[in-house]
Amino acid sequence: MGCIGAALVALEEVSAKKDSKSAFRGAESATIEVTSRTETCKLCSNFCRINHISEKGGRESSWGYGCGRDAETTTRREIKEFELIKKRNSSFFKSMLPEKEPIGKVGIPLAVSSWTFLPLWRKMFSLLNIESVLSAPSTNAEIKGLSSKYSASDFCFPVKTSIGHTLELANKNIPVFYPTLISAGDNVKTAISFFCPYVQSNPSIISTVMEKNGMDPKTKIIDPVIDFRMSDDKNGTLIFKALEPFFPELKEKQVRKAWKEARDYFRKETERLIDEGEAMLENAKNAKKPLFLLVGRPYNLYDKGINLGLPETIAGMGFDVLPIDMMKINVGGLADTNYWNLFWNYGQKIIAALKKAKNEENVFPIYLTNFSCGPDSFILSFAENEMKGKPMLILELDEHSSDGGYLTRVEAFIDVVKSYMKGVKESDEHPLPDIYLADKKLKAGKIWIPPMHFGSPLFAAAFRGFGYDAAAIPLETKHDFMTGKRFTRGQECLPMILTLGAFLNCIKKEPGRQHTLFMPSSEGPCRLGQYNMLERIAFEKLGLDNVDILAPSSINSYQGIEEQLRRYLMHSVVTSDALMKMTTRTRPYEKTKGDVDAFLEKAMRTLEKVFEQKKNPVPVIEELASELSRIPRYNEKKPLVGIVGEIYVRSNACANENLIRVIEENGGEAWLAPLFEWLIYTVWVQDFMAKQKAFSLFGRGESLIKNLFVSHIDESYCKATEKILADRHEPSIKETLNEGMKYLHPEFVGEAILTVGRAVMFAKQGASMIVNVSPFGCMHGTITDSIFQEVKSTYNIPIVSQFYDGDIDINGKVADILKR
């Protein structure tokens, strides 16, 4: 198809020129003898690889000139269409030497967030009379080599390169400034503008890599926490504390002042560059010329080692290129759209830019993304939804060093754009209409509870106890998984795919009524908070107007759920945890196979009635514990296997391929980290943020402060299950987080710190093995997998990170270790 299309385009081009003849040689070319050679052009820092093909006794052809020069030209061709990016680079790499004698040096890795904030860091250090030294201006072969050698986990390529850039500087015995960036601030009325989990944890990842390889990160990494929601004074103080061990002559007041001045400089320079970009946009509009909007994160747009020089190549084809950070966009306008809870910093900018591009007749986005980019696994679907009816090109960059395949796609896209500009429209499709979902009223209907845990029927029963029509979705099947994949790109979280598919298959059986999917949301930075938006797009594609989503979250006051029901739902969660824990504590030792499963089935029926009648479940749990204790058991001790990780996958038997059963069938006893752990953690976070006196993480909507009672609810259940679980008490949240904070900053909110801390506590509680469970591509799972490279050697315990994708059963590794 591509060959036919290329031939037709060539015919069209030739036919458009009067008195022109094709130079195509036809069948004769099959007999021509040719030789080839490759050389590197050294006319500029691009170092393009030039390919030559020579005919024996005839002409020579060559290609690969990134600047677009002719083969006969001996100087670099200046590309006027690339001038804007050259101006940005000139500002970005502007030398900022200290005015006085430097008191020392710091290294700044040109990786990930530095491609945005380098001028800010350099200005601050010049004001402090500290010389800044940069790593290589683009990711070269040496840095790729260091990254591959030391990166033990499957991060996206830009994060891998950050390891190489940092080590390049650290090997020069220069302390490396690599801040932990949490948030870019409150850009919209409802959502925090978080940096992605990899950016937030990047210094911690690099520190564990150093530790594992015999380097002391405390002497090499300057790692302040910077959160742009906080005041300049607060951020300045945190930067001072991080710099003090390396530069004791600095004063706190001096650092605060330098930080404020640097921020002012950075803000003004950013605004100046945006004015330059808007001028280009206006000129292209007046000339009615196509303009390509480069969409993506700055490291993809500017690091030639990552983007293979594609932006300059596109400009060399004669088209203006405009990066989104030089375009004036209205991020705040997202507050009244479907994307009011799009909580990633660059996710907000990307969607806001695309909304603007959609309304500009001559602006066409080229979206540069990365394989394994967690946020983009959702944002790409949002982008496609927004750009329906107008051409957009998505290029997924990876670790390969050839631009051949990308160039073919760019050339094809240019042909599509030319057709579009001639009036040949792509389609009449339109994006999902914008709705400010936080204010949307739910229609009465049947509430469906996803099978996050085997105790989901108790959660549904609690809803019924308060008068709602509610049912638990049955444990998912392969059919549900395949249904979910039809409406996703394939790189989203496994729980998203499973729950969507299972819900759609459930409502098919009752087509004539209103249905509501219970899908909790979050403020980020985990992808969970984006599930409901992608689900709405799927419902729109299917034309379902009888479907709604109940998305409780702190940011919308737990929409649709009254206070008493919320508290009762928490009881159902703790009850489910207690029942699961008693089951896994007893079943591996039962004398008669099936006794515990029979007990569990009966206990679930009993407890469902308890919750439907709004009774206190604690006395019933105590009775059930007594009943379970009477089941005959062997008096032996089996290897204890702690299960940590992403909440849904670790608790859902379909997602984790029946991990608990695999552990038991291979001679082990499973101890699953409870769901309730997360609720206690959210209360701890609220208290921690209040003590920081910076801001309240859950400042909008009803504060989780109302749920402080969750810290005490566990005690009554522990007492009720004492006969079975006397030696299986959960550690306090303080103990768990104290261990986690040895590896991650507590300001990095999410599962990663819980997973690491609970794994260490499992090791201290006598576990023989730990399984870290995550969906494929989970950012928190990949972060913890990296950190566990150090933890497992420190505690001399096997830690297996399992990434489930719904297709392949990977539990054989767990079984093999247990059999040893």
Number of C-alpha atoms within 10 A of each C-alpha: 6 9 8 9 11 13 12 12 14 13 12 11 12 15 13 10 9 7 7 10 9 10 7 8 8 7 8 8 11 8 7 12 11 14 10 12 10 13 11 13 17 12 13 11 7 17 13 19 16 16 15 16 15 16 14 11 9 9 9 14 11 15 16 19 21 25 22 19 17 13 14 6 8 10 11 16 16 12 20 13 20 21 16 20 20 14 12 22 12 11 14 19 13 13 13 16 17 19 11 11 10 15 13 14 18 24 25 23 28 23 27 21 22 18 18 17 15 20 23 21 19 26 25 26 23 20 21 22 19 23 20 24 16 19 19 17 15 18 22 16 12 13 23 19 12 19 23 16 12 17 19 15 17 16 21 20 19 24 21 27 29 28 27 29 27 28 23 22 21 22 10 9 14 19 24 25 21 25 24 24 25 24 23 18 16 16 22 21 14 23 25 26 27 29 25 25 25 23 19 25 24 24 26 25 25 25 23 22 22 21 14 17 11 9 14 13 20 13 14 23 26 24 24 22 20 21 22 17 19 16 13 17 16 18 21 22 20 19 21 22 18 17 22 14 13 17 14 10 10 17 15 18 13 14 24 21 16 19 26 18 16 21 18 13 15 20 12 12 17 18 15 13 20 20 15 16 23 15 14 20 24 11 13 17 16 10 10 13 17 21 25 26 25 24 26 23 24 21 22 25 24 23 20 18 22 23 26 24 19 20 25 25 21 22 22 22 15 15 20 25 28 28 24 24 24 22 22 17 20 16 18 17 15 24 20 16 14 18 24 23 27 30 29 25 22 24 26 26 26 25 24 22 24 25 17 15 20 19 11 13 15 21 27 25 26 22 23 21 22 22 18 21 23 23 22 20 21 22 21 18 18 23 23 17 16 20 22 17 16 23 20 21 20 19 16 14 21 16 16 9 12 11 15 10 9 17 14 11 14 18 13 16 18 19 14 19 24 13 13 16 15 9 9 11 14 14 10 8 11 12 15 16 10 12 14 14 18 20 9 9 11 13 14 13 17 19 23 23 23 27 24 23 23 18 23 21 25 29 28 26 26 28 24 19 21 16 10 15 16 23 19 20 21 16 19 21 15 15 13 20 24 16 20 26 19 12 19 20 13 14 20 27 24 25 27 23 26 26 27 27 23 24 23 18 17 15 19 9 8 10 11 9 11 17 24 22 25 22 21 17 21 20 23 22 28 21 26 17 19 23 22 21 19 20 22 17 19 19 18 15 11 11 10 13 10 15 20 23 20 21 22 19 20 19 22 18 18 20 19 12 15 11 13 9 15 15 15 20 20 19 24 24 19 22 23 24 23 22 20 19 21 24 20 18 19 20 22 24 22 16 14 12 11 11 15 22 12 10 15 18 10 12 17 17 12 16 23 22 15 18 25 18 14 17 15 12 19 18 13 17 21 20 13 21 21 16 13 21 15 8 16 14 14 11 9 7 11 14 17 23 26 25 27 29 29 21 21 21 24 29 28 21 19 20 28 23 19 15 26 21 16 18 20 21 13 16 17 23 26 28 22 19 23 22 19 21 22 16 17 20 21 20 20 19 19 19 16 15 16 13 11 11 10 14 14 16 20 20 13 14 14 14 17 20 13 11 16 16 12 20 17 10 15 18 10 12 20 19 14 20 24 16 16 19 18 10 10 15 12 18 14 14 18 12 14 23 22 16 18 22 16 13 22 28 18 18 20 20 20 19 20 26 26 28 27 28 24 29 30 24 21 24 22 10 16 13 21 19 24 25 21 23 27 30 28 18 23 25 27 25 26 25 23 26 27 22 24 23 19 18 22 18 12 11 11 12 16 20 23 19 21 22 20 22 22 21 11 8 14 16 17 11 12 22 18 10 12 20 9 5
